[in-house]
Amino acid sequence: MIKDREVDEFEEDERVRVLRIELSLLVSEVGAYNSEVIITLGGVAYTVRNRLGDGGIVWRVNVYG
């Protein structure tokens, strides 16, 4: 699991800047994709919001936490 980056983005409805955190996950280590899963990295818990990409080996997911 790798914390890729933290990016500011605009939410469509709110028009405010929000923190966006993306993680890369090895499919062989995490198993089947499931939304609302809690992932712990460095003692910080992150909840999966949605999957951004699926390369078959690595998933990129958007999380909050």
C-alpha angles and dihedrals in degrees: 000000000000128000100224106188148316113242133181115230138169118247112224097230103036105038091214130122113255133183114254119197122190127194130192113217129191108232090215090060102041103034124207119009116257126172120229091032116149115230122191118209122172092346093307119114118221126188117214112242099180144329114261099184142002117200093171092250102042130034123203112210135184111227140179128205 
